[in-house]
Amino acid sequence: MWLIILAMAAVLSSAIWYSKAENDVYMFKLLSLIFWGATIMAFIDRLMGYLMEGSEFIEMSVEATVLGFILLLSALTVWEIILFIKDPKGALHRGKEGK
């Protein structure tokens, strides 16, 4: 299930990035790359597990769903931290100059 969640997030973030590509202020390109990297990693992991151990390719359980949402939140957290560090709109620097 976590592979499906990551893949849906990758497709959605790619669509958002593509629609805002001319003015990518919020760095949706980076978010898209993070999700696609995680999706490819998860796909390779599931494929190797399926080929070597014969396990399920898509695991449908509560634990797999929770893991998918934890991975989703982790990727969004990394993106937000990078967004705060880069500060593309200058919101953090503008606050320091006003004092």
Secondary structure as GFF3:
##gff-version 3
##sequence-region A 1 99
A	DSSP	alpha_helix	2	19	.	.	.	ID=ss1
A	DSSP	three_ten_helix	21	23	.	.	.	ID=ss2
A	DSSP	alpha_helix	28	53	.	.	.	ID=ss3
A	DSSP	alpha_helix	62	86	.	.	.	ID=ss4
A	DSSP	alpha_helix	91	97	.	.	.	ID=ss5
###
